């Protein structure tokens, strides 16, 4: 066993951010459709836009997703390939 747990901090942070039902749903949906904007997420999830934006910010902060601007809209997609493996194992 390795007592240098510092190397696991990034992975632990990734798992902490994923450990919320709405964020899991967002990530699973993005894996399914490829990319999506906040309006479509709001229609699918039935939660306020501000709530979705807060969850997207957390996902962006650890590099799970990225946003690409197209005019006035931002389309989000998965940026971390490890996430697909994690989500498939969990769901």
Backbone torsions as a table, in degrees:
resi	resn	phi	psi	omega
1	UNK	NA	139.5	-177.2
2	UNK	-93.5	124.5	179.9
3	UNK	-87.5	3.8	177.1
4	UNK	-92.1	75.2	-175.6
5	UNK	-72.6	-10.6	-179.7
6	UNK	-56.5	-33.3	-178.7
7	UNK	-66.7	-16.4	-178.5
8	UNK	-96.0	-2.2	-176.6
9	UNK	-61.5	-42.3	-179.7
10	UNK	-62.4	-44.2	179.8
11	UNK	-66.2	-40.2	178.7
12	UNK	-63.0	-40.7	178.6
13	UNK	-64.6	-40.6	177.3
14	UNK	-59.2	-45.8	-180.0
15	UNK	-66.3	-37.1	178.0
16	UNK	-62.2	-43.0	-178.9
17	UNK	-67.4	-36.3	179.0
18	UNK	-72.8	-16.6	-173.3
19	UNK	-79.5	53.7	175.1
20	UNK	-146.8	135.0	-175.2
21	UNK	-57.5	-40.8	-179.0
22	UNK	-68.6	-42.1	179.4
23	UNK	-66.6	-38.1	175.8
24	UNK	-61.6	-41.3	179.1
25	UNK	-65.0	-43.0	178.5
26	UNK	-61.1	-48.9	-178.0
27	UNK	-64.3	-44.0	178.7
28	UNK	-60.9	-42.9	178.4
29	UNK	-64.3	-40.8	178.6
30	UNK	-66.0	-36.6	176.3
31	UNK	-64.5	-33.9	-178.6
32	UNK	-74.0	-45.3	-173.7
33	UNK	-101.4	-13.6	179.5
34	UNK	96.8	-60.7	176.5
35	UNK	-150.3	158.8	-174.5
36	UNK	-160.9	153.0	175.2
37	UNK	-102.2	170.1	-175.6
38	UNK	-63.1	-37.8	-178.6
39	UNK	-60.3	-44.7	179.3
40	UNK	-66.5	-39.5	177.1
41	UNK	-61.0	-41.9	-179.8
42	UNK	-62.2	-42.9	178.4
43	UNK	-63.9	-39.5	-178.5
44	UNK	-73.6	-42.4	-174.0
45	UNK	-87.8	-25.2	-180.0
46	UNK	68.6	31.6	175.4
47	UNK	-120.7	158.7	-178.0
48	UNK	-59.6	150.7	180.0
49	UNK	-58.7	-37.3	-179.3
50	UNK	-64.5	-35.7	177.9
51	UNK	-66.2	-45.0	178.8
52	UNK	-62.2	-42.9	179.9
53	UNK	-60.8	-39.4	177.7
54	UNK	-63.2	-42.8	179.4
55	UNK	-68.2	-39.2	177.4
56	UNK	-62.0	-39.3	179.3
57	UNK	-62.3	-41.4	178.1
58	UNK	-64.2	-42.1	179.3
59	UNK	-64.4	-38.8	178.2
60	UNK	-68.5	-35.4	-174.4
61	UNK	-62.7	-26.4	178.5
62	UNK	-106.9	6.5	175.0
63	UNK	81.9	17.6	178.5
64	UNK	-72.2	-39.8	-179.9
65	UNK	-126.9	163.4	170.5
66	UNK	-132.3	156.3	177.2
67	UNK	-113.6	135.5	177.7
68	UNK	-119.3	121.5	-177.9
69	UNK	-77.6	134.3	174.6
70	UNK	-132.5	92.9	-174.5
71	UNK	69.5	-123.8	179.3
72	UNK	-87.2	-12.5	-176.9
73	UNK	-97.4	151.4	173.2
74	UNK	-116.9	125.8	177.7
75	UNK	-104.2	129.0	-177.1
76	UNK	-101.2	146.1	176.3
77	UNK	-148.7	163.0	-178.6
78	UNK	-70.9	133.4	-179.6
79	UNK	-111.2	-20.5	-176.5
80	UNK	-108.6	112.5	-175.8
81	UNK	-63.6	-24.4	179.4
82	UNK	-63.1	-26.8	-176.0
83	UNK	-62.0	-39.9	179.9
84	UNK	-60.0	-43.2	179.4
85	UNK	-64.0	-42.5	-179.8
86	UNK	-64.1	-47.0	-177.1
87	UNK	-65.3	-42.2	177.8
88	UNK	-61.5	-38.0	178.8
89	UNK	-68.9	-35.0	-178.0
90	UNK	-82.6	-38.9	-174.2
91	UNK	-108.4	NA	NA
